[in-house]
Amino acid sequence: TEGYKFEPEGSNRCVICFEIRMSKTAIVAKSKNFNYFATTLNVSPHKNSKTISKIGNKIAQKYGIAFLDFDFKKNDGFKKTISMAKELNLYRQNYCGCLYSLKK
């Protein structure tokens, strides 16, 4: 994604990154005989669920494994993840993982 480092959040940089990350997840899930693969990206209110859904379903077809296509933001899902993480003392990363998003 280096060639897209100056593009804003939600741009082609994100699409490429989502494709890379979810492809790797699907490959691992398939190798471990899981029925589905998913992504935590659908929890973030900063990510476009329609874009993630489209990419996830494309990858599911490519690798022959189902994508758990669910927008976890619905019904206060994001707020619930925050309170659950606090309750369970889990680390929460405050960015998507992209080094370029950290610099903004």
HELIX and SHEET records of a PDB file:
HELIX    1   1 GLU A    2  TYR A    4  5                                   3    
HELIX    2   2 ASN A   12  SER A   31  1                                  20    
HELIX    3   3 THR A   40  VAL A   43  5                                   4    
HELIX    4   4 SER A   49  TYR A   63  1                                  15    
HELIX    5   5 LYS A   74  ASP A   76  5                                   3    
HELIX    6   6 GLY A   77  LEU A   88  1                                  12    
HELIX    7   7 LEU A   99  LEU A  102  1                                   4    
SHEET    1   A 2 TYR A  36  PHE A  37  0                                        
SHEET    2   A 2 ALA A  66  PHE A  67  1                                        
END                                                                             
